[in-house]
Amino acid sequence: MASTLHHPPHRLRPRAWALLALAPALAAQAAGVPDRVYVSNEKDHRLQVFNTQGDRLGEIAVCQRPRHMMFLPGHAQLIVSCGDSDQLGIVDLAAGRLVATVPVGESPEIFDLSPDGKTAYVSIEDDNVLAAYDIASKKPLFQVPTGKEPEGVLVTPDGRFAYVTSEAADAVHLIDLGQHKVVKTIKTGKRPRRLVLLAAANELWVSNELEASVAVIDTTSQQVKYKIAFSVPGVPQADITPVGMAVSPDGASVWVGLGRANRVARVNAADKTVTHQVPVGRRAWGLAMHPDGKTLYVANGLSDELTLIDTAAAQPLRTVPTGRTPSSVLVEP
């Protein structure tokens, strides 16, 4: 047997120890295993990087006040909206650094991508528009006026339309992206924020922050067909502020962050009943689901934490520090 196998572990040099520690993570990355969770920190201007078990791996400096994130096609890069630098930042994940920026309007909020990943549709809060940008050329394409304080953006799977929430108008706008105009405005409730699509059920779910509710829109008739009201024992109704949502991979349940109620709620998608409420950190807004549906990740914006939830048991697994004001969560699929 080779003599090197008899060397005790404590005789390894520090660099060798570092390489051994990194080996499992590098092997997982090379194999394409979904083992990365990214959390945007609004006040630290960083993306925090974790593995899917909640262990912190590092951080990436980006533009100012990073918010919403999405992967670009191929998942070698992600794109993040930065509210205080009026940019979309493009991050190379292998290099672990910001490699490009796309200038946009003042205070970009949420965005979505065209099905081919070439166009970003961004809600520009201070300009009250949905703005389209070509990512490769970094050039603006067009703008569509919306109600005041647009936020949530969701592009339909066929790429023809976008839904945009207007916080001040208490409505969702349906925008024809080919005609560059609003074709329908749907009243949803007080201060609508985020959107998720249950395509198989022809439903668009909209969180109403100041109404403690979620409105369910029939995407065939483009009308609200149901409202889900939330209550939390011992918590004032004004502190139940739903914002972020995440859908289970099978579409059977929708998890809703209840904001300052410091809870996330599990809603049965079929009958719209609230089946569980799970305690988390302070101001639970940003939510993301692991692709296997077993773990939900919750950004707690006022306690600077990330909570991992076992979705089957509807119980917290662990809570880890993230840095200041975590906003959004993105899980490598």
C-alpha positions in Angstrom: 0.0 0.0 0.0 1.3 3.4 -0.8 2.9 5.2 2.1 0.9 8.4 1.6 -2.2 6.6 2.7 -0.7 6.3 6.2 -0.3 10.0 6.7 -2.6 11.1 9.5 -5.1 13.8 8.5 -3.6 16.4 10.8 -0.4 16.5 8.7 -2.3 17.8 5.6 -1.4 21.4 4.8 -4.1 24.1 5.2 -4.6 24.4 1.4 -5.1 20.6 1.1 -7.7 20.8 3.9 -9.5 23.6 2.0 -9.5 21.6 -1.2 -10.9 18.6 0.6 -13.6 20.7 2.2 -14.6 22.1 -1.2 -14.5 18.8 -3.0 -18.1 17.7 -2.3 -19.5 21.1 -3.3 -17.4 21.2 -6.5 -18.4 17.7 -7.4 -22.1 18.5 -6.9 -21.7 21.6 -9.1 -20.0 19.7 -11.8 -22.7 17.1 -11.8 -25.4 19.8 -12.1 -26.9 18.9 -8.7 -29.3 21.6 -7.4 -27.4 22.6 -4.4 -27.4 26.4 -4.4 -29.7 29.0 -2.8 -29.2 32.7 -3.5 -30.6 35.4 -1.2 -30.5 39.1 -2.1 -29.6 41.6 0.7 -31.0 45.0 0.1 -28.9 46.8 2.6 -25.6 44.9 2.1 -25.7 45.1 -1.8 -24.8 41.4 -1.8 -26.1 38.0 -2.8 -25.6 35.5 -0.1 -24.9 32.0 -1.3 -26.0 28.9 0.6 -26.3 25.2 -0.1 -29.8 23.7 0.0 -29.3 22.6 3.6 -28.8 26.2 4.7 -25.0 26.2 5.1 -23.5 29.5 4.0 -21.0 29.2 1.2 -20.1 32.8 0.4 -21.4 36.1 -1.0 -21.3 38.0 -4.3 -21.1 41.8 -4.4 -23.7 43.3 -6.9 -25.4 46.6 -7.7 -27.2 48.7 -5.1 -30.2 47.3 -3.2 -30.7 44.0 -5.0 -34.2 42.7 -5.0 -35.7 40.1 -7.4 -33.6 37.5 -9.1 -34.0 35.0 -11.9 -31.8 32.6 -13.8 -30.9 33.3 -17.4 -31.2 30.4 -19.9 -28.6 27.7 -19.1 -28.4 28.8 -15.5 -24.7 29.9 -15.8 -25.8 33.4 -14.9 -28.5 35.1 -12.9 -30.1 38.5 -13.3 -31.0 40.7 -10.4 -32.9 44.0 -10.2 -31.1 46.7 -8.1 -33.5 49.4 -6.9 -31.0 52.1 -5.9 -28.7 51.9 -8.8 -31.5 51.7 -11.4 -30.0 48.6 -13.0 -30.4 44.9 -13.8 -27.2 43.2 -12.7 -25.9 40.0 -14.4 -23.9 37.6 -12.2 -21.7 34.9 -13.5 -22.2 32.1 -11.1 -19.0 30.1 -11.8 -16.9 33.2 -11.4 -19.0 34.4 -8.5 -19.1 38.1 -9.6 -21.1 40.8 -11.3 -20.1 40.8 -15.0 -22.6 43.2 -16.6 -25.4 45.7 -15.9 -28.4 46.8 -17.9 -29.5 50.4 -17.2 -33.2 50.7 -16.5 -35.7 53.3 -15.1 -35.8 54.6 -11.5 -36.4 52.1 -8.8 -36.9 48.8 -10.6 -39.0 46.3 -8.7 -39.9 42.9 -10.0 -39.3 41.5 -13.5 -40.0 38.5 -15.6 -38.3 37.2 -18.7 -39.6 36.3 -22.1 -39.8 32.5 -22.8 -36.5 32.7 -24.7 -34.8 34.6 -21.9 -33.8 37.4 -24.2 -36.1 40.2 -23.0 -36.6 41.5 -19.4 -40.0 43.0 -18.6 -39.4 45.2 -15.5 -41.8 47.2 -13.3 -40.4 50.7 -12.9 -41.9 52.0 -9.7 -41.1 55.7 -9.9 -42.0 55.9 -13.6 -45.3 53.9 -13.3 -44.5 51.7 -16.3 -43.7 48.2 -17.4 -40.5 48.6 -19.4 -39.0 46.0 -21.8 -35.2 45.7 -22.3 -33.1 43.6 -24.6 -30.6 41.9 -22.3 -27.9 41.2 -24.9 -27.8 44.8 -26.3 -28.7 46.4 -23.0 -31.1 48.6 -24.9 -34.7 49.7 -24.0 -37.4 48.3 -26.3 -40.7 49.9 -25.1 -42.7 51.0 -22.1 -46.4 50.5 -21.2 -48.0 52.9 -18.7 -49.5 51.3 -15.6 -51.2 52.3 -12.4 -49.1 53.9 -9.8 -46.4 51.8 -8.0 -46.2 48.8 -10.3 -44.5 45.8 -8.7 -45.3 42.2 -9.5 -44.7 41.0 -13.1 -45.6 37.7 -14.6 -45.3 36.8 -18.3 -47.6 34.2 -19.7 -46.0 30.9 -20.9 -46.7 31.8 -24.5 -44.9 35.2 -24.1 -47.9 37.1 -25.5 -49.1 38.8 -22.3 -47.8 40.1 -18.9 -49.7 40.6 -15.7 -48.5 43.6 -13.6 -49.7 44.6 -10.2 -50.3 48.2 -9.3 -50.1 48.8 -5.6 -51.8 52.2 -5.6 -54.5 51.2 -8.1 -55.4 48.0 -6.2 -55.5 46.2 -9.5 -53.7 43.9 -11.9 -53.1 45.0 -15.5 -53.2 42.5 -18.3 -50.7 43.9 -20.9 -50.6 42.7 -24.6 -46.8 42.7 -25.2 -47.2 42.7 -28.9 -49.5 45.7 -29.0 -47.7 47.4 -26.1 -50.9 48.3 -24.3 -53.1 47.4 -21.3 -56.0 45.4 -22.5 -57.7 44.8 -19.2 -57.5 46.1 -15.6 -58.7 43.7 -12.8 -59.5 45.0 -9.4 -58.0 42.6 -6.8 -57.8 44.1 -3.4 -55.8 46.6 -1.3 -52.2 46.9 -2.4 -51.6 43.9 -4.6 -48.0 42.8 -4.6 -46.9 39.5 -6.2 -48.3 36.9 -8.6 -48.1 33.2 -9.2 -49.7 31.2 -12.0 -51.4 27.8 -11.6 -51.5 27.1 -15.4 -53.2 23.8 -15.1 -56.1 25.3 -13.2 -56.2 28.5 -15.3 -55.6 30.5 -12.1 -53.5 33.6 -11.3 -53.0 34.2 -7.6 -52.4 37.7 -6.4 -51.3 38.7 -2.8 -53.1 41.7 -1.3 -50.7 43.1 1.3 -53.1 45.5 3.0 -56.2 43.2 2.9 -54.7 40.1 4.4 -55.9 38.1 1.4 -55.0 36.5 -1.9 -57.3 37.0 -4.9 -57.6 34.2 -7.4 -58.2 35.3 -11.0 -59.7 33.0 -13.6 -57.3 33.5 -16.5 -60.0 32.6 -19.0 -62.5 35.2 -18.0 -59.9 37.5 -16.4 -62.1 38.0 -13.4 -61.6 37.4 -9.7 -63.4 34.2 -8.8 -62.3 33.7 -5.2 -60.6 35.4 -2.3 -58.7 33.7 0.4 -58.7 35.6 3.7 -56.0 35.0 6.3 -56.2 35.3 10.1 -53.6 34.5 12.8 -54.7 34.0 16.4 -53.3 36.7 18.6 -52.1 38.8 15.6 -53.8 42.1 14.6 -55.3 41.9 11.2 -53.3 44.9 10.1 -50.1 42.9 10.7 -51.1 40.1 8.3 -49.4 41.4 5.2 -49.2 38.7 2.5 -46.6 39.4 -0.2 -44.4 36.5 -1.5 -45.8 33.2 -2.7 -44.5 29.8 -3.9 -46.2 26.9 -5.6 -45.5 23.3 -4.9 -44.1 21.4 -8.0 -47.3 19.4 -8.3 -49.5 22.5 -8.1 -51.4 21.1 -5.1 -50.5 23.8 -2.7 -49.5 27.4 -2.5 -47.4 28.8 0.3 -48.0 32.5 1.2 -45.7 34.7 3.3 -47.8 36.6 5.8 -45.3 39.4 6.3 -45.4 41.0 9.7 -47.5 38.2 11.1 -44.2 36.3 11.0 -45.9 33.2 9.5 -46.1 31.4 6.2 -49.4 29.8 5.3 -50.0 26.6 3.3 -53.1 26.8 1.1 -54.7 23.9 -0.6 -55.0 24.9 -4.2 -58.1 22.9 -5.0 -60.5 24.1 -2.3 -58.6 27.2 -1.2 -58.4 26.3 2.5 -55.6 27.3 4.7 -54.2 24.0 6.1 -51.1 25.1 8.0 -49.5 28.2 9.4 -45.8 27.9 10.2 -43.9 30.4 12.4 -40.8 32.0 10.9 -38.8 35.2 11.4 -39.9 38.8 11.2 -41.6 40.0 8.1 -41.7 36.9 5.9 -41.9 38.1 2.3 -39.5 36.4 -0.1 -40.4 32.7 -0.7 -38.8 30.0 -3.0 -39.5 26.3 -3.3 -36.9 23.6 -3.8 -37.5 21.8 -7.1 -38.3 18.6 -5.3 -41.0 20.3 -3.3 -39.6 19.1 0.1 -38.1 22.4 1.3 -39.5 26.0 1.3 -37.0 28.9 1.8 -38.3 32.0 3.5 -36.5 35.4 3.6 -37.3 37.2 6.9 -36.6 40.8 6.0 -36.7 42.4 9.5 -34.8 39.7 11.4 -32.1 39.2 8.7 -32.6 35.5 8.4 -33.5 32.6 6.1 -35.9 29.9 7.4 -36.0 26.5 5.9 -39.3 24.7 6.2 -40.1 21.0 5.8 -43.1 21.2 3.6 -44.4 17.7 4.4 -44.3 18.2 8.1 -45.1 22.0 7.8 -42.4 22.6 10.4 -39.2 24.8 10.4 -36.0 22.9 9.9 -33.5 25.7 10.7 -33.1 29.4 10.6 -29.8 30.9 9.5 -28.4 34.5 9.3 -28.3 36.2 5.9 -27.0 39.7 6.3 -29.1 42.8 6.3 -32.7 42.9 4.9 -33.0 39.7 2.8 -35.4 40.3 0.0 -35.7 37.5 -2.5 -34.7 33.8 -2.6 -33.6 31.8 -5.7 -33.1 28.1 -5.7 -31.0 26.3 -8.4 -33.4 23.9 -10.1 
